[in-house]
Amino acid sequence: MREFGYQRASDVAGAVALLGADPDARFLGGGTNLVDLMKTGVERPARLVDIRALPLDRIEPAKDGGLLIGATVTNSDLAAHPEVRRRYPALTQAVLAGASGQLRNMATVGGNLLQRTRCGYFTDVTKSCNKRVPGSGCPAIQGEHHNHAILGASDHCVAVHPSDMGVALTAFDAVVAYETADGPGELPLTEFYLPVGDTPHRETALPPGALITGVTLPPAPVAARSRYRKVRERASYAFAIGSIAAALDVRDGVVHDVRLAFGAVASRPWRARAAERVLTGAPADGETFAAAADTELAAAEPLPHNQYKVTLMRNLVVAVLTELVEEAAR
């Protein structure tokens, strides 16, 4: 591992200033992804700015009735918070589906959103990777890609985003707050991640040197009846091969409101807007659910070894929405 400096920030402005003074510095939260990448040589920061002591570790009510979640709230504390469990149960389920208990105790909300892909070509510095070394190529397209993207990919990168938490936050229209030397800013999570295009190394729309300070969940009554379902290759700690966050409000057998987001199918958590449009105002039955899934997945461009994901995601949509309808009827 490359030698690096270490400095602990005492306030948000100071943290931003420390990073601004050293373009090769990185913010350090829980370190559950960054430190691993430093060990393999993927990340080589000259300095780590520790932000764990900043006052960003609280979950509080927002003025509009939503929730304010600090960037250094641990994943464990987020999943256990009574208001999150009551009002956004799919978020609790998503967090608990990710990593292990020990990692959730360390990992932070801000760091979870910024975690890097687990594509084997990205994490192996002996291999080419456009995300790691722009212009070097994407060997996954012709190589190992069974768990890679079927939506929103390009000829330059087919890696997927690994976050479970981010899928639920995307379904519930979360907004990311950040701080820069020029002041605060906000980004809806649906705009936070950049399309892959021909610049897969540019992953987010955060300004240079920005520090994520928190995430806002707007009020969403539909979220109280929600579910997160993750499919993985083993029951223990593993990244998803497909996942869904769904919330459903059915009145008199008709879909009144719905939220859908997919995970492990694109370079970012994928908000299923086309499926939502099909569902809204339609009968809450299996035929409608399948039609909605087919509409969303019509844009899929699977590779030879990940075509199964199209069927997997279709089945997930139908199964989870059906379960929510049956739960509401009990």
Secondary structure, DSSP 8 states (H G I E B T S, - for coil): ----EEEE-SSHHHHHHHHHT-TTEEEESS-TTHHHHHHHTS---SEEEE-TTSS---EEE-TTSSEEEETT-BHHHHHH-HHHHHH-HHHHHHHHHSS-HHHHHH-BHHHHHH-----HHHH-TTS--TTTSTTS--TTTTS--TTS-SSS-BTTB------SHHHHHHHTT-EEEEEETTEEEEEEHHHHB---TT-TT--B---TT-EEEEEEE---GGGGSEEEEEEESSSSS--EEEEEEEEEEEETTEEEEEEEEEESSSSS-EE-HHHHHHHTTSB-SHHHHHHHHHHHHTT----TT-THHHHHHHHHHHHHHHHHHHHHH-
